[in-house]
Amino acid sequence: MKARDDGSEVNAPARTAISARQLTRKFGAKTAVDHIDLDIPSGRIYGFLGPNGSGKSTTLRMLCGMLLPSEGHAEVFGLSVVDDAEAIRRRLGYMPQKFSLWEDLTTDENLRFIADLYGLDGDVAGRIAQQRQTYDLEQLRNQRAGTMSGGQKQRLALAAATLHSPELLLLDEPTSAVDPQSRRDFWERLFQLAERGATILVSTHYMDEAERCHGLAILAEGRLVAEGSPRDLMNAVDADVYEIEGADGSEAPRLIRELPWVHGVTQLGIRLRVLADRRQGGAGDALRALLASHGIGARIEPTHASLEDVFVVATGREKRNGR
Amino acid sequence: MVARLRASFRRLRAVAVKEIRQLSRDRVTFGMIVGVPLMQMLLFGFAINFDVRDIATVVQDQANTSMSREFLAQLRATQVIKVRYITGSSAELDRLMREGRASMAVVIPHDFERRLQSQTRPVVQILVDGSQPSLSGVAGGIAQMPMLARHGEGPYAGGKRMAPRRIEIRTLYNPEKRTAVQIVPALIGVILSMTMVLFTSGAIVRERERGNLELLIATPLGRLELMVGKLLPYVGIGLIQTTLILVVGSALFTVPVVGSLLHLYGATLMFIAASLGLGLFVSTLAQTQFQAFQLAFVTMLPSILLSGFMFPFEGMPEVAQWIAQVLPLTHFNVMIRGIMLRGADLPEVWPQLAKLGVFIVVMLAIAVARFKKRLD
């Protein structure tokens, strides 16, 4: 399945920030990223959704020139990530998955150091003050990073990554060590940055975060398995979704899972959510008949696909692992 | 061009300032800068001393005459031995030696006086614990004491003749001043190679281990800027340590600096650069600080053992001498002894300078080539 974002929603700028062709990275015998094609427009928030080990981080690292591609090539702002890595670095902000500023330095010292590395000129102190303001770091300016909470560290990391006003921001699972409120605030800030014209590439394994992206690429085992806007992906999902009520605590999940045309069954409180292959017509009736034959009287309703359903169908993981 | 150089210098300075700041907050490392030289100075200056004193000794005085007692009193007066046990039985003497409670035994035979007169038979038997290498030499010296009679003029007559001999022994075993004078210059090299290699390799690997390097790689910071910026503070620390050693050496052990201080610091700077190069190389091999520590230790041991600091260079097998030629400490020891003690100047030790120079260039070249600005 490959639902391409045709740019029908939102005002899509025509410029391409990142393009990759057959981008591949191998570590020994293992292929971490497997022939990926990407075209990421500028000024948007673009998400990489995938489980751990699906190649999100490796792709981000290749895009900022930290890792060399084994095959294929990628361009950022039309510059090669292999030959022009230094030129790209000046226009790019990168936030690694792990907090990578210096824990024994304070907020101001960390920001000052980053400012020097990027050669910020003019009113450096003013620019740092501005970042402190934006990222709510005023109270923490003389506090060492090592003593900060996950949310505070993350704000500091984002302040450092955006200090030199980069055109492109690469964020590797930025909210993994952060509480829900901080996550919401963080995404507010990402939208503000995108509004000002920055292109943001963010990897995540949270569905709700992926759903907020303008465009999305779903990765599984190094391959790009689906791409498009979250809404297009949900509309185009190759499955019918049913919710079954009143079958909890029974053997229903096991029975349904055994059906060859079922992609997956998820229990949500008292409800079961069933993903059925679209080619199987009348899946609802078939489910009803199956449960009735086992004496389970349950209500079965068709419903809309969620991003998680898209993810399950695209990765085909749940079915195979028989979870 | 000028603008690029200025930007480059700014990044380099930023790295150096950051390093100093982190260092000043790292109490353990900061303590080591001063603690290691002080501890080593005191250890080598006082404890590890060729002037061995107070060796635990067991005495079996079979003669038990006034003359034998006087002999023992004189032996005690040298302070080389400390009589811990006096025994009448050979079996107990054996046991005390075997159990390590006594490292030396003095056996005075019952015909002590007759033996002194005869000049042909050994007068006193001294047993030494051979498992303690430093003691055998000492005992050899003591053993000469009663032999005074052999080369004395005429037969041994009385206690009076022993007096000059006692003084002779004390000078033999009290080379305190000479030991410190030899050791302090060499300690500069030993301490610098310990701390410099350890600090720099640790400092660079730490950035990798804590994930800072991943962020640094994504910035415009060049690898040469990063390396030089990180090393510069340690040059300063090396000079501080050198000064500390010189001051303490002069105050505690009155070790002189015969040659020019300027040349001394010049030679030391070269050696610091060589040690930092080695540390940099180690940092490109290690993935964790622990590995870096182990590797630094691996480079340290041959330096200390083969550089002529502990054992005379000339007595080593040829292979060891070849290895020693590769070690910067070997050449630095020659230079620093020359400058500090014999008043040599830098041009006179140019072969050593040249060898250090080659070492620095090779190490930096390998380190820069190995230190990629990528993760793979």
HADDOCK unambig.tbl for C-alpha pairs under 7 A between the chains (distance, minus, plus):
assign (segid A and resid 64 and name CA) (segid B and resid 218 and name CA) 6.58 0.50 0.50
assign (segid A and resid 66 and name CA) (segid B and resid 217 and name CA) 6.82 0.50 0.50
assign (segid A and resid 66 and name CA) (segid B and resid 374 and name CA) 4.52 0.50 0.50
assign (segid A and resid 66 and name CA) (segid B and resid 375 and name CA) 5.71 0.50 0.50
assign (segid A and resid 67 and name CA) (segid B and resid 374 and name CA) 5.82 0.50 0.50
assign (segid A and resid 67 and name CA) (segid B and resid 375 and name CA) 5.91 0.50 0.50
assign (segid A and resid 67 and name CA) (segid B and resid 376 and name CA) 6.11 0.50 0.50
assign (segid A and resid 86 and name CA) (segid B and resid 220 and name CA) 6.29 0.50 0.50
assign (segid A and resid 89 and name CA) (segid B and resid 218 and name CA) 5.98 0.50 0.50
assign (segid A and resid 89 and name CA) (segid B and resid 219 and name CA) 5.73 0.50 0.50
assign (segid A and resid 89 and name CA) (segid B and resid 220 and name CA) 5.95 0.50 0.50
assign (segid A and resid 90 and name CA) (segid B and resid 219 and name CA) 6.87 0.50 0.50
assign (segid A and resid 90 and name CA) (segid B and resid 220 and name CA) 6.10 0.50 0.50
assign (segid A and resid 94 and name CA) (segid B and resid 218 and name CA) 6.49 0.50 0.50
assign (segid A and resid 96 and name CA) (segid B and resid 215 and name CA) 6.78 0.50 0.50
assign (segid A and resid 98 and name CA) (segid B and resid 211 and name CA) 6.88 0.50 0.50
assign (segid A and resid 100 and name CA) (segid B and resid 211 and name CA) 5.30 0.50 0.50
assign (segid A and resid 100 and name CA) (segid B and resid 212 and name CA) 4.57 0.50 0.50
assign (segid A and resid 100 and name CA) (segid B and resid 215 and name CA) 6.03 0.50 0.50
assign (segid A and resid 101 and name CA) (segid B and resid 212 and name CA) 6.04 0.50 0.50
assign (segid A and resid 104 and name CA) (segid B and resid 22 and name CA) 6.31 0.50 0.50
assign (segid A and resid 113 and name CA) (segid B and resid 14 and name CA) 5.96 0.50 0.50
assign (segid A and resid 116 and name CA) (segid B and resid 10 and name CA) 6.36 0.50 0.50
assign (segid A and resid 116 and name CA) (segid B and resid 11 and name CA) 5.74 0.50 0.50
assign (segid A and resid 116 and name CA) (segid B and resid 14 and name CA) 6.23 0.50 0.50
assign (segid A and resid 117 and name CA) (segid B and resid 11 and name CA) 5.03 0.50 0.50
assign (segid A and resid 117 and name CA) (segid B and resid 219 and name CA) 6.82 0.50 0.50
assign (segid A and resid 117 and name CA) (segid B and resid 220 and name CA) 6.48 0.50 0.50
assign (segid A and resid 117 and name CA) (segid B and resid 221 and name CA) 5.96 0.50 0.50
assign (segid A and resid 118 and name CA) (segid B and resid 219 and name CA) 6.88 0.50 0.50
assign (segid A and resid 118 and name CA) (segid B and resid 220 and name CA) 6.27 0.50 0.50
assign (segid A and resid 119 and name CA) (segid B and resid 7 and name CA) 6.05 0.50 0.50
